[in-house]
Amino acid sequence: MKIKESIAISESGFMFDPSTGDSFSLNQTGKEILAFLKSGKSEEEIKEIMIEKYEIDNFTLEHNFYDFMEMLKTFNVLTAE
């Protein structure tokens, strides 16, 4: 999955989709995940980085990661590669 080209993300975590006018607030972890997606990292690479960085177990990470990814899909922030 990739982030739509039109999506803008500020340093403070404010995300804006000019094509729909929708805006969202991201926490630090959400900002990190979107930055990784924008840089072209795969979901598997992102999960490995997050597990290492936050010392979280795989089950907890996958649950939260896929919930977040589904929210991004629901709000049309992601596109198929």
Buried (B, 14 or more C-beta within 10 A) or exposed (E): EEBBEEBEBEEEBEBBBEEEEEEBEBEEBBBBBBEBBEEEBEBEEBBBBBBEEEEBEEEEBBEBBEEBBEEBEEEEBBEEE
